[in-house]
Amino acid sequence: MERTEWLKNNLGMVDVVGMQIWWTWKVEDVFNQVSKGNKRAMKDEAIKETADLEDLIRMVQAGPEKILRGKLNTLIVLDVHARDIVDFFVRDSILSVNAFEWESQLRY
């Protein structure tokens, strides 16, 4: 199911937890891809993060009902944080799953 449709069909807390788990898995997968030789994997993930954020913004611009709008606003804040973290990894060449910069994000 597409992410935007999934968000419409679940409770807010389910969406938040699901998106945080999914983001963590995606970034871990990127680190695995990098370790296998794909040096562009983190840059590609940064592009995907921006596209995901833009999808949520378009959903808000479409004028959803009040409950969905509140949920989307929360998810946009989380997506901005996720995108910024991945951009930081690209900028500072964080390419290891064991890097402090990544492990400190897992506490969040």
N, CA, C and O of each residue as an XYZ file, in Angstrom:
432
protein
N       0.847     -1.173      0.000
C       0.000      0.000      0.000
C       0.899      1.245      0.000
O       1.922      1.290      0.683
N       0.507      2.213     -0.752
C       1.247      3.472     -0.776
C       1.229      4.124      0.605
O       0.263      3.989      1.356
N       2.290      4.819      0.923
C       2.420      5.454      2.231
C       1.271      6.427      2.506
O       0.711      6.431      3.602
N       0.918      7.246      1.518
C      -0.132      8.244      1.733
C      -1.487      7.590      2.000
O      -2.268      8.095      2.807
N      -1.768      6.488      1.339
C      -3.023      5.771      1.596
C      -2.996      5.095      2.959
O      -4.001      5.081      3.669
N      -1.856      4.539      3.321
C      -1.714      3.883      4.615
C      -1.986      4.881      5.741
O      -2.623      4.543      6.738
N      -1.495      6.118      5.573
C      -1.685      7.141      6.592
C      -3.156      7.485      6.797
O      -3.581      7.789      7.912
N      -3.918      7.437      5.729
C      -5.344      7.767      5.821
C      -6.136      6.687      6.557
O      -7.198      6.970      7.112
N      -5.634      5.467      6.568
C      -6.388      4.332      7.088
C      -6.026      3.903      8.498
O      -6.560      2.906      8.984
N      -5.131      4.625      9.176
C      -4.688      4.215     10.507
C      -4.831      5.352     11.513
O      -4.962      6.519     11.144
N      -4.802      4.988     12.768
C      -4.806      5.973     13.840
C      -3.486      6.720     13.860
O      -2.470      6.199     13.398
N      -3.488      7.935     14.390
C      -2.296      8.778     14.407
C      -1.102      8.132     15.066
O       0.000      8.171     14.519
N      -1.296      7.534     16.235
C      -0.164      6.933     16.945
C       0.394      5.730     16.182
O       1.602      5.490     16.205
N      -0.457      4.990     15.523
C      -0.002      3.860     14.707
C       0.858      4.387     13.558
O       1.894      3.809     13.230
N       0.418      5.486     12.953
C       1.185      6.093     11.868
C       2.549      6.557     12.348
O       3.562      6.302     11.697
N       2.574      7.236     13.483
C       3.835      7.769     14.002
C       4.815      6.639     14.303
O       5.969      6.684     13.877
N       4.359      5.636     15.031
C       5.244      4.518     15.375
C       5.667      3.757     14.121
O       6.837      3.405     13.964
N       4.725      3.510     13.245
C       5.038      2.790     12.009
C       6.046      3.526     11.157
O       6.968      2.919     10.612
N       5.875      4.838     11.039
C       6.812      5.613     10.226
C       8.197      5.667     10.855
O       9.199      5.636     10.140
N       8.270      5.747     12.174
C       9.573      5.776     12.835
C      10.299      4.436     12.662
O      11.502      4.400     12.407
N       9.560      3.352     12.801
C      10.158      2.020     12.603
C      10.603      1.867     11.154
O      11.710      1.396     10.893
N       9.755      2.259     10.215
C      10.074      2.125      8.796
C      11.297      2.970      8.438
O      12.170      2.505      7.705
N      11.374      4.210      8.947
C      12.514      5.073      8.659
C      13.799      4.457      9.202
O      14.825      4.456      8.522
N      13.744      3.936     10.418
C      14.922      3.310     11.023
C      15.386      2.130     10.181
O      16.582      1.966      9.941
N      14.437      1.307      9.730
C      14.788      0.160      8.895
C      15.405      0.625      7.580
O      16.398      0.059      7.124
N      14.813      1.663      6.964
C      15.345      2.149      5.688
C      16.778      2.637      5.833
O      17.625      2.309      5.001
N      17.065      3.405      6.861
C      18.420      3.934      7.042
C      19.402      2.794      7.347
O      20.525      2.789      6.844
N      18.979      1.844      8.160
C      19.831      0.667      8.417
C      20.115     -0.064      7.104
O      21.237     -0.514      6.872
N      19.111     -0.181      6.259
C      19.292     -0.839      4.962
C      20.273     -0.057      4.091
O      21.081     -0.651      3.377
N      20.204      1.261      4.149
C      21.147      2.092      3.389
C      22.576      1.833      3.870
O      23.490      1.697      3.057
N      22.768      1.765      5.171
C      24.107      1.460      5.686
C      24.575      0.091      5.184
O      25.750     -0.073      4.853
N      23.681     -0.881      5.124
C      24.038     -2.200      4.588
C      24.419     -2.107      3.119
O      25.375     -2.751      2.687
N      23.683     -1.311      2.342
C      24.005     -1.132      0.927
C      25.376     -0.480      0.758
O      26.152     -0.863     -0.117
N      25.662      0.504      1.598
C      26.966      1.183      1.541
C      28.080      0.192      1.841
O      29.113      0.196      1.171
N      27.877     -0.656      2.842
C      28.912     -1.627      3.198
C      29.146     -2.649      2.090
O      30.204     -3.276      2.033
N      28.158     -2.817      1.211
C      28.298     -3.745      0.080
C      28.843     -3.058     -1.162
O      28.977     -3.679     -2.216
N      29.164     -1.749     -1.031
C      29.803     -1.063     -2.149
C      28.990      0.017     -2.825
O      29.525      0.722     -3.680
N      27.731      0.183     -2.487
C      26.902      1.217     -3.115
C      27.113      2.536     -2.376
O      26.413      2.829     -1.407
N      28.073      3.326     -2.835
C      28.428      4.572     -2.151
C      27.387      5.672     -2.345
O      27.402      6.660     -1.611
N      26.491      5.526     -3.307
C      25.440      6.527     -3.545
C      24.164      6.242     -2.764
O      23.216      7.023     -2.843
N      24.114      5.169     -2.028
C      22.868      4.765     -1.366
C      22.340      5.842     -0.427
O      21.131      6.073     -0.383
N      23.208      6.504      0.321
C      22.751      7.530      1.259
C      22.235      8.757      0.508
O      21.251      9.367      0.929
N      22.877      9.122     -0.584
C      22.385     10.243     -1.399
C      21.027      9.912     -2.000
O      20.137     10.761     -2.046
N      20.873      8.680     -2.458
C      19.580      8.253     -3.008
C      18.490      8.289     -1.938
O      17.355      8.675     -2.218
N      18.834      7.890     -0.719
C      17.871      7.931      0.382
C      17.491      9.367      0.710
O      16.335      9.635      1.036
N      18.426     10.285      0.630
C      18.126     11.697      0.882
C      17.097     12.214     -0.119
O      16.203     12.981      0.239
N      17.228     11.797     -1.356
C      16.260     12.196     -2.388
C      14.886     11.608     -2.078
O      13.875     12.294     -2.226
N      14.839     10.348     -1.649
C      13.572      9.707     -1.288
C      12.933     10.386     -0.082
O      11.714     10.549     -0.032
N      13.757     10.783      0.893
C      13.235     11.458      2.083
C      12.537     12.762      1.688
O      11.464     13.080      2.199
N      13.152     13.505      0.781
C      12.558     14.760      0.319
C      11.250     14.499     -0.426
O      10.282     15.239     -0.255
N      11.217     13.466     -1.240
C       9.992     13.127     -1.974
C       8.870     12.721     -1.013
O       7.717     13.101     -1.212
N       9.205     11.950      0.026
C       8.203     11.564      1.023
C       7.635     12.787      1.725
O       6.428     12.874      1.952
N       8.494     13.722      2.064
C       8.056     14.954      2.716
C       7.145     15.757      1.794
O       6.127     16.293      2.232
N       7.505     15.839      0.543
C       6.685     16.571     -0.423
C       5.306     15.932     -0.589
O       4.321     16.642     -0.792
N       5.224     14.605     -0.507
C       3.929     13.920     -0.572
C       3.027     14.363      0.579
O       1.842     14.628      0.374
N       3.581     14.442      1.778
C       2.784     14.877      2.929
C       2.341     16.325      2.779
O       1.210     16.671      3.119
N       3.223     17.161      2.275
C       2.870     18.575      2.073
C       1.732     18.698      1.074
O       0.813     19.491      1.278
N       1.784     17.927     -0.001
C       0.694     17.951     -0.992
C      -0.627     17.493     -0.372
O      -1.690     18.017     -0.705
N      -0.555     16.516      0.529
C      -1.772     16.051      1.192
C      -2.380     17.166      2.045
O      -3.601     17.322      2.074
N      -1.549     17.936      2.734
C      -2.054     19.050      3.549
C      -2.637     20.136      2.646
O      -3.677     20.715      2.958
N      -1.974     20.407      1.539
C      -2.442     21.440      0.621
C      -3.783     21.082     -0.017
O      -4.511     21.965     -0.469
N      -4.108     19.800     -0.055
C      -5.376     19.359     -0.641
C      -6.564     19.639      0.279
O      -7.711     19.434     -0.118
N      -6.305     20.101      1.497
C      -7.382     20.460      2.410
C      -8.079     19.268      3.041
O      -9.292     19.119      2.892
N      -7.342     18.414      3.745
C      -7.961     17.239      4.358
C      -8.830     17.637      5.557
O      -8.792     18.778      6.018
N      -9.605     16.677      6.045
C     -10.410     16.918      7.243
C      -9.499     17.233      8.427
O      -8.297     16.969      8.385
N     -10.081     17.797      9.482
C      -9.309     18.307     10.620
C      -8.429     17.238     11.272
O      -7.266     17.504     11.575
N      -8.958     16.050     11.489
C      -8.184     14.997     12.161
C      -6.985     14.585     11.308
O      -5.875     14.458     11.824
N      -7.197     14.379     10.026
C      -6.094     13.997      9.139
C      -5.068     15.120      9.046
O      -3.868     14.852      8.995
N      -5.516     16.363      9.023
C      -4.589     17.501      8.951
C      -3.665     17.520     10.174
O      -2.458     17.723     10.037
N      -4.223     17.310     11.356
C      -3.402     17.279     12.564
C      -2.373     16.169     12.526
O      -1.221     16.355     12.919
N      -2.805     15.004     12.045
C      -1.883     13.871     11.926
C      -0.776     14.186     10.920
O       0.394     13.895     11.169
N      -1.144     14.776      9.796
C      -0.158     15.103      8.776
C       0.841     16.144      9.278
O       2.030     16.054      8.974
N       0.372     17.127     10.040
C       1.289     18.131     10.588
C       2.343     17.487     11.478
O       3.518     17.848     11.410
N       1.936     16.541     12.307
C       2.883     15.827     13.167
C       3.867     15.024     12.329
O       5.069     15.028     12.597
N       3.363     14.346     11.328
C       4.223     13.518     10.487
C       5.193     14.356      9.657
O       6.304     13.914      9.363
N       4.776     15.556      9.282
C       5.673     16.447      8.543
C       6.862     16.829      9.419
O       7.999     16.854      8.948
N       6.603     17.125     10.690
C       7.702     17.461     11.609
C       8.682     16.287     11.701
O       9.896     16.484     11.662
N       8.158     15.079     11.823
C       9.019     13.895     11.902
C       9.783     13.671     10.601
O      10.957     13.300     10.625
N       9.122     13.895      9.463
C       9.789     13.722      8.171
C      10.891     14.765      7.965
O      11.942     14.454      7.403
N      10.656     15.989      8.413
C      11.700     17.017      8.299
C      12.915     16.592      9.107
O      14.048     16.707      8.641
N      12.678     16.102     10.317
C      13.787     15.634     11.154
C      14.521     14.472     10.467
O      15.751     14.457     10.418
N      13.776     13.517      9.947
C      14.383     12.360      9.275
C      15.199     12.805      8.066
O      16.317     12.335      7.855
N      14.636     13.711      7.278
C      15.362     14.209      6.103
C      16.633     14.935      6.514
O      17.683     14.754      5.897
N      16.541     15.753      7.550
C      17.716     16.492      8.012
C      18.820     15.552      8.500
O      20.002     15.803      8.266
N      18.436     14.485      9.166
C      19.428     13.515      9.646
C      20.132     12.852      8.462
O      21.357     12.730      8.455
N      19.363     12.427      7.468
C      19.969     11.788      6.297
C      20.843     12.790      5.542
O      21.923     12.434      5.073
N      20.385     14.042      5.421
C      21.222     15.067      4.779
C      22.531     15.270      5.544
O      23.586     15.456      4.937
N      22.460     15.234      6.864
C      23.657     15.341      7.702
C      24.603     14.178      7.427
O      25.816     14.371      7.343
N      24.058     12.977      7.287
C      24.885     11.809      6.989
C      25.581     11.961      5.643
O      26.749     11.600      5.497
N      24.864     12.494      4.666
C      25.460     12.709      3.343
C      26.559     13.763      3.446
O      27.667     13.568      2.947
N      26.243     14.872      4.093
C      27.195     15.983      4.202
C      28.478     15.575      4.906
O      29.572     15.948      4.481
N      28.346     14.803      5.993
C      29.512     14.433      6.792
C      30.047     13.040      6.487
O      30.901     12.533      7.214
N      29.560     12.424      5.431
C      30.012     11.098      4.994
C      29.923     10.062      6.106
O      30.878      9.328      6.361
N      28.775     10.006      6.761
C      28.519      8.985      7.774
C      28.049      7.745      7.017
O      26.942      7.723      6.478
N      28.884      6.728      6.978
C      28.596      5.570      6.142
C      28.601      4.250      6.907
O      28.551      3.181      6.298
N      28.660      4.314      8.225
C      28.722      3.093      9.019
C      27.557      3.025      9.990
O      27.203      4.011     10.636
N      26.974      1.847     10.079
C      25.874      1.630     11.014
C      26.353      1.760     12.456
O      25.542      1.957     13.361
N      27.653      1.653     12.676
C      28.218      1.756     14.017
C      28.675      3.171     14.378
O      29.226      3.388     15.457
N      28.448      4.122     13.488
C      28.863      5.498     13.753
C      28.043      6.083     14.902
O      26.847      5.818     15.025
N      28.697      6.874     15.732
C      28.027      7.499     16.866
C      26.834      8.330     16.416
O      25.797      8.345     17.078
N      26.981      9.017     15.295
C      25.916      9.890     14.795
C      24.633      9.113     14.526
O      23.540      9.632     14.749
N      24.753      7.873     14.048
C      23.581      7.046     13.828
C      23.067      6.476     15.144
O      21.867      6.529     15.415
N      23.947      5.941     15.947
C      23.531      5.335     17.212
C      22.851      6.353     18.129
O      21.951      5.996     18.889
N      23.270      7.610     18.063
C      22.616      8.621     18.896
C      21.185      8.884     18.422
O      20.343      9.294     19.220
N      20.899      8.658     17.147
C      19.535      8.821     16.637
C      18.614      7.701     17.092
O      17.403      7.895     17.202
N      19.171      6.552     17.350
C      18.352      5.414     17.774
C      17.759      5.641     19.150
O      16.741      5.035     19.485
N      18.357      6.481     19.939
C      17.802      6.808     21.253
C      16.510      7.588     21.096
O      15.590      7.433     21.898
N      16.431      8.426     20.068
C      15.245      9.240     19.814
C      14.095      8.332     19.492
O      12.986      8.805     19.241
